[in-house]
Amino acid sequence: MARFLGDHSPFSALDEPELRAVAGAARMVEYPAGAEILDAFETAVDDLFVVLSGQVELWTSTGRLEEPADETLSAGCVFGHSSALSGDAIGPRAVALGPVRLVRIPGTAVGSVFSSPAGVRLLARDLAAAAGLSRAEPRLRTVEELVVSAPVVGDPEMTVGQAARLMTERSSRYLAVPGRTGEFGLVTDAVLRERVVAPGLSPDTPVREVMIPCAVTASVGTPTVKVLLELTEQRLDLVLVTDSSGALRGAVDPTDFLASPSAAGMLLRAQLQRAENLEQVVTLARRLPALLGDLVGQRREASEATAIYSILLDTVQRRVLSLVLRRRPELDEAEVTWMLLGSNARWEPTLGSDIDSAAVFAESVDTTARTAAYRAAFAEVGDVLREAGLRVDEHGATPSSAAFARTRSQWRHAAEQWLSNPLDNKGMLMASLLLDGRPIQGDPRESAVHQVFADVRDHPGTMRLLVRESLSHRARLRSVRDVLARRGDTFNLKDHALRPVVEIARWAALSVRSAELSTRERLAAASGSTLLPAQQAQTLIEVFEALQRLRLRHQIAQFERDDPVSDIVWMPRLAPLDRSLVSQSVREIASVQKRLFNLLQYTSPAEWGLPAETLP
């Protein structure tokens, strides 16, 4: 029994004498199928249990006792410890799923177990999971919650002077001008300074001649982080907020986000932008993991936390690139477009994500020597990013490699080759990487690769091959390799759960000709199509969000312990709700993959983007 306990957390943290003492106090008990082992919501228990063989169903919340179990425990899993150690009736309820053998240990014998780091972590995870069931949802998730005053609306025929007076009377930083087709013109303080005062125009100038003709808008219900991304990416003064009918509700600018956790890190972003040398950038960038940990601790949605983290990573890379090129006067920053790839491009990076990127040269970079000079500069960029604590794989997707640094025409030519022969020269891998490309410095146009692959539906053979290849990344709890290597208790969150969702989202979005980049937005764009019915799209959105949050918490905990950050979790160490989440998520993803595989057999790519109800 001591050997069995020593193979499982938290008992594995005990030294030999302590382990023998715990095993000596323990006894083996058996329960038939369906037997209630304990109901610690009704009565506090004195003993804790470890599953020796069989399975136990566990309920961890009193509000869901009539629903299916929150978790199914297998060999090595511990339960009953919260009640046994506290002496309170705080759950859980446990029922034998089939014949089960358990190790029963008196609570008085395990004090040293739960004073160890492993034991404390187990208790902390259980407490955090319980708190997560009842804690109030955080506010300021959507943009309309940031609107603090009624909209200021003008008329296309009013003069600049009248517009300025109205803005002054209303203490407004903007004036919106309704258009004929639902759009809004926009006048701001900056517009008045730059387009009226600077050129010396008369106050009688019609406002329609100087206004921004079509302002950027956000609909009610849009997540605050998405609007913040819009503001920062496009360097806007403000964004107008409209309701579902198109009526104006107000406006938000960067200062309105100061009350929202979506603005966390904006001060750090400003400091990064002003950094005068690489040493300052490195020092500031090393604060990013702590900031991401704070965001996750505030229970923000995973997509919001990673988007804010992504904004800061963008800023770090822009500043490092600019400072490196500034020290090389023979190179011109205007000749380079820096393109993010992978999870960074999708606004979904975590602490364990590699910084994948590529460079697009202007056509003026037309000699081998000049290309080599730029690639040497890019290698220095990678070195600085590593010093800042970021992960850059020199053998992966990095512009210091010739494969990821080309002129726009060269990228287009390569994309055309990948489209016509996806099996040659890693065509499918390169296409997948570049289709997630997002420029953060230089030419903001859509990448040449995305322009070429936008018509992939017109190449049904290639489209079918790409989707089939994406389905080869199966969602599964254990692989044959895991079993043979005796890694049955480990699970790779990225490879075996998140990556399959990302792949489905990419090709589903392309099938409906959507240019969205984030996995959530891609799934939403393809929702209701033949390839991805609405219910399955919503399920994948929820699964992706939940798994990303678990991944973030896991990696932040690793970082805080100074452990190597990875996507691999040990299932017995997860809180019961988290184990249940992983198992259920894998089943949901696998179900979608199975349907897609069957769909490939009897439909053509031309049908995939059509509404689901059009299928016979």
C-alpha positions in Angstrom: 0.0 0.0 0.0 2.9 2.4 0.8 4.2 1.8 -2.7 0.8 2.6 -4.3 0.4 5.8 -2.3 3.9 6.9 -3.0 3.2 6.8 -6.7 0.4 9.4 -6.4 0.2 13.0 -5.4 0.2 14.4 -2.7 1.6 11.3 -1.0 4.6 11.2 -3.4 5.9 14.3 -1.6 6.4 12.3 1.7 9.7 10.8 2.8 9.9 7.1 3.5 9.0 7.1 7.3 6.1 9.5 6.8 4.8 7.4 3.9 5.0 4.1 6.0 3.1 5.8 8.9 0.3 6.9 6.6 0.1 3.5 5.0 0.0 1.8 8.4 -3.0 3.9 9.4 -4.9 3.1 6.2 -7.2 0.2 5.4 -8.7 -1.1 2.2 -12.5 -1.0 1.8 -14.8 -2.2 -1.0 -18.1 -0.8 -2.3 -20.6 -2.4 -4.8 -21.8 -0.6 -7.9 -24.2 2.3 -7.0 -23.3 2.4 -3.3 -22.9 5.9 -1.7 -19.5 6.1 -0.3 -20.0 9.4 1.4 -22.2 12.5 1.3 -20.0 15.2 3.0 -22.7 17.8 2.2 -24.9 16.1 4.7 -22.4 15.1 7.3 -18.7 16.0 7.8 -16.4 13.0 7.4 -13.3 12.0 9.4 -11.5 10.0 6.7 -10.3 10.7 3.2 -10.2 8.1 0.4 -7.9 7.2 -2.4 -9.2 5.1 -5.4 -7.3 1.8 -5.6 -9.3 0.3 -8.5 -12.6 1.0 -10.2 -14.2 4.3 -10.6 -16.1 6.8 -8.4 -18.5 9.5 -9.4 -18.1 12.8 -7.6 -20.4 15.7 -7.1 -18.6 18.9 -5.8 -21.6 21.3 -5.7 -24.9 21.0 -3.7 -26.7 22.8 -6.5 -26.0 20.0 -9.0 -26.7 16.9 -7.0 -29.6 15.9 -9.3 -27.4 16.4 -12.4 -24.7 14.1 -13.8 -21.6 13.8 -11.7 -19.0 16.6 -12.0 -16.2 14.2 -12.2 -15.4 10.5 -12.5 -12.3 9.5 -10.5 -10.0 6.6 -11.3 -7.0 4.9 -9.6 -4.9 7.3 -7.6 -7.4 10.1 -7.2 -8.1 11.5 -3.7 -11.4 12.7 -2.3 -13.0 13.6 1.0 -10.0 15.5 2.2 -11.6 18.9 2.3 -14.3 17.8 4.8 -11.9 15.5 6.7 -9.4 18.3 7.3 -11.8 21.1 8.0 -14.4 19.1 10.0 -17.2 20.8 8.0 -19.9 19.5 5.8 -18.6 21.1 2.6 -18.8 18.1 0.2 -18.3 16.2 -1.9 -20.8 13.4 -2.5 -19.2 10.2 -3.8 -20.9 7.1 -5.4 -19.3 3.9 -6.7 -19.7 3.8 -10.5 -19.0 0.1 -10.5 -17.4 -2.3 -8.0 -14.7 -0.2 -6.4 -11.8 -0.7 -4.0 -10.6 2.3 -1.9 -7.8 3.1 0.5 -9.5 4.7 3.6 -7.1 7.0 5.6 -8.0 8.7 8.9 -7.8 12.5 8.6 -5.6 12.6 11.7 -2.9 10.6 9.9 -2.5 12.9 6.9 -1.5 16.3 8.5 2.0 16.1 7.1 0.6 15.1 3.6 -1.3 18.4 3.3 1.4 20.6 4.7 3.6 19.6 1.8 3.7 21.8 -1.3 1.8 19.1 -3.3 -0.9 18.9 -0.7 -1.3 22.6 -0.4 -1.6 22.9 -4.2 -4.3 20.2 -4.2 -6.3 22.0 -1.5 -5.8 25.4 -3.2 -7.1 24.0 -6.5 -10.2 22.6 -4.8 -10.9 25.9 -3.1 -10.4 27.8 -6.3 -12.8 25.5 -8.2 -15.4 25.9 -5.4 -15.1 29.6 -5.4 -15.4 29.7 -9.1 -18.9 28.2 -8.9 -20.3 31.0 -6.8 -18.2 34.1 -7.5 -20.0 36.9 -9.3 -19.2 37.4 -12.9 -16.9 40.4 -13.4 -18.3 43.5 -14.9 -17.3 45.6 -17.9 -17.2 42.8 -20.3 -19.0 44.5 -23.2 -18.5 47.9 -24.8 -21.9 49.4 -23.9 -21.0 49.2 -20.2 -18.2 51.7 -20.8 -20.5 54.3 -22.4 -21.0 57.1 -19.8 -22.9 59.8 -21.7 -25.6 60.3 -24.3 -24.4 60.6 -27.9 -23.6 64.0 -29.5 -25.2 64.1 -32.9 -24.8 66.8 -35.6 -26.1 67.5 -39.1 -24.3 67.2 -42.4 -25.3 70.7 -43.3 -24.0 72.4 -40.1 -20.7 74.4 -40.2 -17.5 73.6 -38.5 -18.1 76.5 -36.1 -21.5 75.1 -35.1 -20.1 71.7 -34.6 -17.3 73.1 -32.3 -19.9 75.0 -30.3 -22.1 72.0 -29.8 -19.1 69.9 -28.7 -18.2 72.6 -26.2 -21.7 72.9 -24.9 -21.9 69.2 -24.3 -18.4 68.9 -23.0 -17.9 66.2 -25.7 -14.7 65.0 -27.4 -16.6 64.1 -30.6 -19.6 64.8 -32.8 -21.2 62.1 -34.9 -22.9 62.9 -38.2 -25.5 60.4 -39.5 -25.1 59.3 -43.1 -27.7 58.2 -45.6 -26.9 54.5 -45.6 -26.4 53.9 -41.8 -22.8 55.0 -41.5 -21.6 57.9 -39.3 -19.2 60.7 -40.1 -17.1 61.8 -37.2 -15.6 65.1 -35.9 -13.2 65.0 -33.0 -10.9 67.5 -31.4 -8.0 66.1 -33.5 -10.0 66.6 -36.7 -10.7 70.2 -35.8 -7.0 70.8 -35.1 -5.6 69.0 -38.1 -8.2 69.7 -40.8 -9.5 73.2 -39.8 -7.2 75.1 -37.5 -3.9 74.0 -39.1 -4.8 74.8 -42.7 -6.7 78.0 -41.6 -10.2 77.1 -42.8 -13.1 79.3 -42.1 -15.5 78.4 -39.3 -18.2 78.5 -42.0 -16.8 75.5 -43.7 -19.4 72.7 -44.0 -18.6 70.0 -41.5 -19.1 67.3 -44.2 -15.9 68.6 -45.9 -13.6 68.0 -42.9 -15.2 65.1 -41.0 -14.0 61.5 -41.1 -16.5 60.2 -43.6 -17.0 56.7 -42.1 -16.3 56.2 -38.4 -15.4 52.9 -36.9 -18.3 51.5 -34.9 -18.8 48.7 -32.4 -22.2 47.0 -31.8 -23.7 46.5 -28.4 -22.5 43.2 -26.9 -19.0 43.5 -28.5 -16.4 42.4 -25.9 -14.4 45.4 -24.5 -11.1 43.7 -25.4 -12.1 43.5 -29.0 -12.8 47.2 -29.1 -9.6 47.9 -27.3 -7.7 45.9 -29.9 -9.4 48.0 -32.6 -8.4 51.2 -30.9 -4.8 50.2 -30.5 -4.3 48.4 -33.8 -5.8 51.3 -35.9 -4.6 54.0 -33.5 -8.1 55.5 -33.3 -9.2 58.5 -31.2 -12.5 56.8 -30.4 -15.0 54.2 -31.5 -18.8 54.9 -31.9 -21.1 52.4 -30.2 -24.4 51.4 -31.9 -27.3 49.1 -31.0 -28.6 46.3 -33.0 -30.8 48.6 -35.1 -27.8 50.9 -35.9 -28.9 53.7 -33.6 -26.0 55.5 -31.9 -25.6 54.8 -28.2 -22.4 56.8 -27.5 -18.7 56.5 -27.9 -15.6 55.2 -26.1 -12.0 56.2 -26.2 -8.9 54.7 -24.6 -9.5 56.6 -21.3 -12.9 54.9 -20.9 -11.1 51.6 -20.6 -9.3 52.6 -17.5 -12.1 51.2 -15.3 -12.1 47.9 -17.3 -9.6 45.1 -16.7 -9.3 45.0 -20.5 -7.0 48.1 -20.0 -4.7 46.3 -17.7 -1.2 46.7 -19.1 -1.9 49.8 -21.1 0.5 51.8 -18.8 3.1 49.1 -19.4 2.4 49.3 -23.2 3.0 53.1 -23.1 6.3 52.5 -21.2 7.4 50.0 -23.8 6.6 52.4 -26.7 8.8 55.0 -25.0 11.7 52.7 -24.2 14.9 54.3 -25.4 17.1 51.2 -25.6 16.9 47.4 -25.7 17.8 47.0 -22.0 14.7 49.0 -21.0 12.5 46.8 -23.3 13.9 43.6 -21.8 13.3 44.9 -18.2 9.7 45.9 -19.0 8.9 42.8 -20.9 9.9 40.6 -18.0 6.8 42.0 -16.2 4.4 40.4 -18.7 4.0 37.0 -17.0 2.9 38.6 -13.7 0.4 40.8 -15.5 -1.0 37.8 -17.3 -1.3 36.0 -14.0 -3.2 39.0 -12.6 -5.7 38.9 -15.5 -6.3 35.2 -15.0 -6.7 35.7 -11.3 -9.5 38.3 -11.9 -11.5 35.6 -13.7 -11.5 37.4 -17.0 -12.3 35.3 -20.0 -9.3 33.5 -21.4 -9.8 35.2 -24.8 -9.7 38.6 -23.0 -6.6 37.7 -21.0 -4.7 36.4 -24.0 -5.7 39.3 -26.2 -4.3 41.9 -23.7 -1.2 39.8 -23.3 -1.0 39.7 -27.1 -1.2 43.5 -27.4 1.8 43.8 -25.1 3.8 41.1 -27.0 3.1 43.1 -30.2 4.4 46.2 -28.6 7.6 44.4 -27.4 8.3 43.1 -30.8 7.6 46.4 -32.6 9.9 48.2 -30.2 12.7 45.7 -30.4 12.6 45.6 -34.2 12.7 49.4 -34.4 15.6 49.7 -32.0 17.6 47.0 -33.7 17.2 48.4 -37.1 17.9 51.9 -35.8 21.4 50.7 -34.9 21.9 49.6 -38.5 21.8 52.7 -40.7 22.2 50.7 -43.9 18.8 49.1 -43.3 15.5 50.8 -43.7 12.6 50.0 -41.4 10.1 51.1 -44.1 11.3 48.1 -46.3 10.0 45.5 -43.7 6.6 44.3 -42.7 6.8 42.2 -39.6 4.2 39.5 -39.6 3.1 37.5 -36.6 2.1 33.8 -37.0 0.4 31.2 -35.0 -1.2 31.9 -31.6 0.3 35.4 -31.4 -1.4 36.3 -34.7 -4.7 34.9 -33.4 -4.4 36.9 -30.1 -4.2 33.6 -28.2 -0.7 33.3 -26.8 0.1 31.9 -23.4 3.3 31.7 -21.4 4.2 28.5 -23.3 3.7 29.9 -26.8 6.6 30.3 -29.2 6.9 33.7 -30.9 6.4 32.7 -34.5 6.9 35.4 -37.1 7.8 36.2 -40.7 9.0 39.2 -42.7 7.7 40.6 -45.9 10.3 42.7 -47.7 9.6 45.5 -50.1 10.6 44.7 -53.7 13.6 47.0 -53.3 15.3 44.3 -51.2 16.5 42.6 -54.3 20.1 41.5 -53.5 21.4 38.5 -51.6 23.7 40.7 -49.5 20.9 43.1 -48.5 18.6 40.1 -47.6 21.4 38.6 -45.5 21.9 41.9 -43.6 18.2 42.0 -42.7 18.2 38.4 -41.6 21.2 39.1 -39.3 19.2 42.0 -37.8 16.2 39.6 -37.3 18.5 37.1 -35.5 19.4 39.9 -33.1 15.7 40.6 -32.6 15.2 36.9 -31.7 18.1 37.1 -29.2 16.6 40.1 -27.5 13.2 38.5 -27.2 14.7 35.4 -25.6 16.6 37.7 -23.1 13.2 39.2 -22.3 11.9 35.8 -21.3 9.9 35.1 -24.5 10.2 31.8 -26.4 11.7 32.0 -29.9 12.7 28.8 -31.6 15.6 29.5 -33.9 14.8 26.4 -35.9 11.1 27.3 -36.1 9.2 30.1 -37.8 11.5 33.1 -37.5 12.5 35.8 -40.1 16.2 35.0 -39.5 15.4 31.9 -41.6 15.3 32.4 -45.4 12.0 30.4 -45.5 10.3 33.1 -43.5 11.8 36.3 -45.0 10.8 37.0 -48.6 9.5 39.8 -50.7 5.7 40.1 -51.3 6.0 38.8 -54.8 8.1 35.8 -53.5 5.5 35.1 -50.8 2.7 35.2 -53.5 4.6 32.8 -55.7 5.2 30.4 -52.8 1.6 30.5 -51.8 0.5 29.7 -55.4 2.8 26.7 -55.3 1.4 25.5 -51.9 -2.1 25.9 -53.3 -1.5 23.8 -56.4 0.8 21.2 -54.7 0.1 21.3 -50.9 2.1 18.1 -50.3 5.3 19.6 -51.7 7.8 21.7 -49.6 5.7 21.5 -46.5 3.0 23.3 -48.3 0.2 22.4 -45.8 2.2 23.4 -42.8 3.4 26.7 -44.4 -0.1 27.5 -45.6 -1.6 26.9 -42.1 1.1 29.2 -40.5 0.8 32.0 -43.0 -3.0 32.0 -43.1 -2.9 33.0 -39.4 -0.5 35.9 -40.4 -1.1 39.4 -38.9 1.1 42.4 -39.7 2.1 44.5 -36.7 4.7 46.7 -38.4 4.9 48.0 -41.9 2.4 47.3 -44.7 -1.0 46.7 -43.1 -2.5 44.9 -46.2 -3.7 41.4 -46.0 -0.9 38.9 -46.5 -0.2 37.6 -50.0 -0.7 34.1 -48.7 -4.2 34.9 -47.4 -5.1 36.6 -50.7 -4.1 33.5 -52.7 -5.8 31.1 -50.3 -9.0 33.2 -50.2 -10.0 31.3 -53.3 -9.1 27.9 -52.1 -12.7 26.7 -52.4 -12.2 27.0 -56.2 -9.5 24.2 -55.8 -11.7 21.5 -54.3 -9.0 18.8 -54.3 -6.6 21.0 -52.3 -9.4 22.2 -49.9 -10.4 18.6 -49.2 -6.8 17.6 -48.6 -6.2 20.5 -46.2 -9.3 19.8 -44.2 -8.6 16.0 -44.0 -5.0 16.8 -42.9 -6.3 19.1 -40.2 -8.5 16.2 -38.9 -5.4 14.0 -38.4 -4.8 16.0 -35.2 -7.3 13.9 -33.2 -8.7 15.0 -29.9 -8.0 12.2 -27.5 -7.2 11.6 -23.9 -4.4 9.1 -24.5 -2.4 8.2 -27.5 -0.9 4.7 -28.2 2.5 6.3 -27.6 1.4 7.5 -24.2 0.2 4.0 -23.2 3.5 2.4 -24.4 5.6 5.0 -22.6 3.4 4.6 -19.4 2.3 8.2 -19.6 -1.3 7.4 -19.2 -1.8 10.0 -16.5 -0.6 12.9 -18.5 -2.5 15.0 -21.1 -1.2 17.6 -23.6 -3.8 20.4 -23.6 -2.5 21.9 -26.8 -1.8 18.9 -29.0 -4.8 16.7 -28.0 -7.5 19.3 -27.5 -6.8 22.9 -28.4 -5.0 22.4 -31.7 -7.9 20.3 -33.2 -10.3 23.2 -32.4 -7.9 25.8 -34.0 -7.6 23.6 -37.1 -11.4 23.2 -37.5 -11.9 27.0 -37.0 -9.3 27.9 -39.6 -10.7 25.9 -42.4 -14.4 26.4 -41.5 -13.8 30.2 -41.6 -12.1 29.9 -44.9 -15.0 27.9 -46.3 -17.3 30.9 -45.7 -14.6 33.3 -47.0 -14.1 34.9 -43.6 -10.9 36.8 -42.9 -11.2 36.5 -39.1 -8.1 35.4 -37.2 -9.0 34.5 -33.7 -10.4 31.0 -33.1 -13.6 32.2 -31.4 -14.3 34.7 -34.2 -13.6 32.1 -36.9 -16.0 29.6 -35.3 -18.6 32.4 -35.0 -18.2 33.4 -38.6 -18.6 29.8 -39.8 -21.5 29.0 -37.4 -24.5 27.7 -39.3 -22.6 26.5 -42.3 -22.6 23.0 -43.7 -19.1 22.4 -42.4 -20.0 23.7 -38.9 -23.6 23.8 -37.7 -24.5 26.5 -35.2 -24.8 24.1 -32.2 -21.4 22.6 -32.8 -19.8 26.0 -33.4 -21.1 27.2 -30.0 -19.9 24.0 -28.3 -16.4 24.5 -29.7 -16.3 28.1 -28.7 -17.2 27.2 -25.1 -14.8 24.2 -25.1 -11.9 26.4 -26.4 -12.5 29.1 -23.9 -12.6 26.6 -21.0 -9.5 24.7 -22.0 -7.6 27.9 -22.7 -8.4 29.1 -19.2 -7.2 25.8 -17.7 -4.0 26.0 -19.8 -3.4 29.6 -18.6 -3.8 28.6 -14.9 -1.6 25.6 -15.3 1.2 27.5 -17.0 1.1 30.4 -14.6 1.3 28.0 -11.7 4.4 26.4 -13.3 6.0 29.8 -13.9 5.4 30.8 -10.2 7.1 27.6 -9.1 10.0 28.2 -11.5 9.1 24.9 -13.3 9.5 24.6 -17.1 6.3 26.0 -18.7 4.5 23.4 -20.8 1.1 22.2 -22.1 1.3 18.9 -20.3 -0.8 18.3 -17.2 -0.8 15.4 -14.9 -4.5 14.4 -14.6 -4.5 13.1 -11.0 -3.2 16.5 -9.9 -6.1 18.4 -11.5 -9.0 19.5 -9.4 -12.0 17.2 -9.9 -13.9 19.8 -12.0 -10.9 20.3 -14.2 -10.5 16.6 -14.9 -14.2 16.4 -15.8 -13.8 19.5 -18.0 -10.9 17.9 -19.9 -12.7 14.6 -20.4 -15.9 16.2 -21.6 -14.1 18.7 -23.9 -12.2 15.9 -25.6 -15.5 14.0 -26.2 -17.1 17.1 -27.7 -14.2 17.9 -30.0 -13.9 14.3 -31.1 -17.6 14.2 -31.9 -17.2 17.3 -34.2 -14.2 15.8 -35.9 -16.1 12.5 -36.5 -18.9 14.4 -38.2 -16.5 16.4 -40.3 -14.7 13.3 -41.5 -18.0 11.7 -42.5 -19.0 15.0 -44.2 -15.9 14.9 -46.4 -17.0 11.6 -47.9 -20.3 12.8 -49.4 -20.1 16.5 -49.9 -17.9 18.8 -52.1 -16.0 21.8 -50.8 -18.3 24.1 -52.8 -21.1 23.0 -50.4 -19.2 23.5 -47.1 -19.7 27.3 -46.9 -23.5 27.1 -47.6 -26.1 27.3 -44.8 -26.5 23.9 -43.1 -30.2 23.6 -43.9 -29.4 23.6 -47.7 -28.1 20.0 -47.4 -30.7 17.4 -48.5 
